[in-house]
């Protein structure tokens, strides 16, 4: 049996350049040959795996790993990889990757068995009995992850939930999956061109960012380099050749700079290792693309890493290099005092070196270097619960639990993937709470993002904020080091406009979830008003009906409860008079006649923005005579009574399609549009805007239509409280000498 690669899907990045065409096959063939050579030349053996495990695991646990190998070998008997090797070589390689990271024996066993449930028909219960429940749960979680990355369709919503739950229960699930993908990338040359490009794109979009989110830097870099070579072989080859050529020209200066830094540290009594940092091809490519810089400018920067023994040596070393070379203002970052969200710690500074060349320096301890390279595996959270290990555990688990919360709030899997991508590409800012605690937020975050990061309830009840003790807009972008205080109100609700400026996935999902609940409540309340209005024609109300006799009607409408009927009416999906007729007929078999829409008008308060909309064609404001109609998905749409669009609705729907309405005590502002004919002159638009501002009317949009050389039509969308407010603004506009006529648009 020849086992082919399982199909996996990836979300296409709209801004990503197209992959290299398959016709440019020279470099593709060379990559494929290299991958085949790697896979054929050095398959992992059980002996090499055991040798690696014996360095850090007790003999009893190593024996359990060997038993798992024998079980997996038997389960995969007869299966081959595309390279021609027995399929067991793949689980062995995955287990070996995890062994080199120092993972525990249960993770290594799960790696050996990670394909047996899906590919050999072995039941999860059988694995649990033989190797323990934790191992069976990890293997089952990896199998479900495989299904998730294959499809993003609506039908996969349950699988997304299982993924988040599996990862929240045990982070080792994602560790095995990452190692599985890493070995597949190492042997990607045996796949077809189409498979290579698809899997490479998915690796760059999901797996590399997840490895980075968990702090596994070495794995992230290998994902990026392998993915870059597979997706863009021509670009990778050209940049690789350019790097080799530049390396020879840089080596003398690199050694000179390294020696000068090392000598300065030794003179100051600091025991340190100074190494040059080699730029990775994908990192160079990304900088060239995002910063629009040529290769020469990217390679002009020299990078060094200084590794010391203790935390205080980091700051002493920083002082030494700042005395040796002039630091670049604003290019210092202290990730030791404020670690990155994935646990990364280091000091970063940029200097002007000899001959004016820019130097980027990272300073860290040996322990920090281990964490930077291996992330959560560097001080594996299952080995200890003390000190930094506890911190790493909390950081990793907190992200995965946030992922679970995100999944539960997402409306559909595609929304989940969108939010996940936002979360996987953070460029953090660090914000202080009033008590001095630090929260990490994505760059571009605003106080609303901060509020939801503190707690979802704080975000939902947010009304204002103070940044560095000064009242500030909720949309203001935050900068690292600022202190934010959120002002809340018990009656407050999230504003749909927040979705236009929040950037964190937690805030977006929290706002959408709250708006959904709010809309549901508003729809039920409005549907109740409409249904009672229709029932009033038969001198009945909802409370008068015997709902024990109405189950058949609910089934007919595809619902189970009264609230579902009311919500459908409030959303415009069911017509209130049709529902009223069916309910009355079912409640009283002797009922004759159809309730007609001659009940009292519907009261409009202005605060029902999620279930009541206002026609853009006429822009009704309080004081205008109004009517409305129900539209599926939009609810109740309010128009000015004389709006031309209402004539068409009356023609198509008849009198029952039009529902009379009136303005009750209103709140908030309403948009309406004016057409202003003016004599063309310099500064007239600014004069119109200033006049409306003086009338306390908000100008939302201004559009100019050229009529002729002397006259222009200015279309102004403005917000007012009511018709009197609008009239004051119009009177102010008429005082401008260049204004010829003013009319309400489509009213």
Secondary structure, DSSP 8 states (H G I E B T S, - for coil): -B-----------TTS-----TT-HHHHHHHHHHHHHHHHH----HHHHHHHHTTTS-HHHHHHHHHHHHHHHHHTTT-B-TTSSBTHHHHHHHHHHHHHTT--HHHHHHHHHTTHHHHH---HHHHHHHH-HHHHHHHHHHHHHHHHHH--SGGGHHHHHHHHHHHHH-THHHHHHHHHHHHHHHTGGGS-HHHHHHHHHHIIIIIHHHHHHTT-HHHHHHHHHHHHHHH-HHHHHHHHHHHHHHHHHHHHHHHHHHHHHHHHHHHTT---EEEE----HHHHHHHHHHHT--HHHHHT-EEEEEEESSHHHHHHHHHHHHHHSEE-TT--EETTTS--TT----EEEEEE-GGG-EEEEEEEEHHHHHHHHHGGGTT-TTT--SHHHHHHHHHHHHHHHHHHHHHHH-SSHHHHHHHHHHHHT--EEEEE-TTS-EEEEETT-BHHHHHHHH-HHHHHTEEEEEETTEEE-TT-B--TT-BEEEEE-TT----GGGGGT---HHHHHHHHHHHHHHHHHHHHHHHHHHHHHHHGGGT--GGGS-GGG-HHHHHHTT-SSHHHHHHHHHTTSS-HHHHHHHHHHHH-TT--S---S-S--EEE-S--TTTEEE-TTT---TTS-EEEEEETTTEEEEEETT-HHHHHHHHHH-GGG-EEEEE-S--S-EEEEEEEEEE--TTHHHHHHHHHHHTT-EEEEEEEEE-SSSEEEEEEEEEESSHHHHHHHHHHHHTSTTEEEEEETT-
